[in-house]
Amino acid sequence: MEQTLHVTPEILEAFGLSPRNEAVRLNGGHINDTFLVEDGGQFVLQRINHYVFPSPRDIMENIAGVTAFLREKIRDRGGDPDRETLSLRSTQAGEPLFVDGNGNFWRCMAYVVGAQSFESAENAAMLREAGRAFGEFQSLLSGYPAQTLHETIADFHNTPVRCQQLWQAAAEDKAGRLSQVEAELAFAKAREGGASLLMDLLGQGRLPLRVTHNDTKISNVLFDRETGRALCVIDLDTVMPGLCAFDFGDSIRAGATTAAEDEADLSKVHFDLERFAAYTEGFLSAAGKALTPTELATLPDGALLMTFEVGIRFLADYLNGDVYFRTAYPEHNLVRARNQFKLVEEMEQKRPGMDALIQKYQ
């Protein structure tokens, strides 16, 4: 289906677009199929991968609610909602989704003209801007009733549950790889006691439930082509209730490292405090006033726990026979796990520096 999928006149008409238009496939993204259509303006049509996201209607209900709220807040502050958040286009029947004759789920949104995205931060200024974009996302949505959002992926950032999944994978040893990961399992076991910190604070009512993006990599920020300023946050499929530390931490995991997450040479893998400082400065310049003192203090914990969590997910998948993450060679997930664990070690060593930077904003 991936090779033959195309946008039919039926799909175009459903969203009030001329059926004579041609939809051009856009590259980028590994999950949904994306097309650009010109019809008195530019529009993006996407087929939602309902194998990865089995509840497209819940996803779109989340996105519709969040973007409507964002548009109102952006308008109130004198901004341009058409460039600073996603603009959904409903079907002619007033629905956020159209289901075609093959059972595919389609959505449509306005294309943000004059914007571009990047796979990684080219410099500290770009990382700072990405931080500001995600910080504004957090700040603008601070008044949104997060508990009303659908949890589209259960326990997505529940680190204790991820630990349980690792121990189950080790007990079952489906791929016969247990003997190869004794050191990595020991590393995880030694840190299991601290894995519940954020979830415990949430349960105690000491951390507020927030609207979280849950995929805060820099490629999900659109930048203005002319000014280099971050415009808006995109790819809202994983928007759910969660903790601010989840989004901050995952950005740090991906943005404050000196190497790609599948770099096998661990001598090249380091946690960079300068990159941490750049992102933190941008994030807290926008979100700082919206956060509680406990949220601020636990942002470094978010960085540590999100990195640890991704590491144990890679390790569990390696033990399970590489059934979740796409791999290029047999040891790929093990390499990724070791890479993330190296970052965790360096974050632990540099924790005082992280705390000192956060304290500037308290």
Secondary structure, 3 states (H helix, E strand, C coil): CCCCCCCCHHHHHHCCCCCCCCCEECCCCCCCEEEEEECCCEEEEEEECCCCCCCHHHHHHHHHHHHHHHHHHHHHCCCCHHHHCCCEECCCCCCCCEECCCCCEEEEEECCCCEECCCCCCCHHHHHHHHHHHHHHHHHCCCCCHHHCCCCCCCCCCHHHHHHHHHHHHHHCCCCCHHHCHHHHHHHHHHHHHCCHHHHHHHCCCCCCEEECCCCCHHHEEEECCCCCEEEECCCCCCEEECHHHHHHHHHHHHCECCCCCCCCHHHCCECHHHHHHHHHHHHHHHHHHCCHHHHHCHHHHHHHHHHHHHHHHHHHHHHCCCCCCCCCCCHHHHHHHHHHHHHHHHHHCHHHHHHHHHCCC
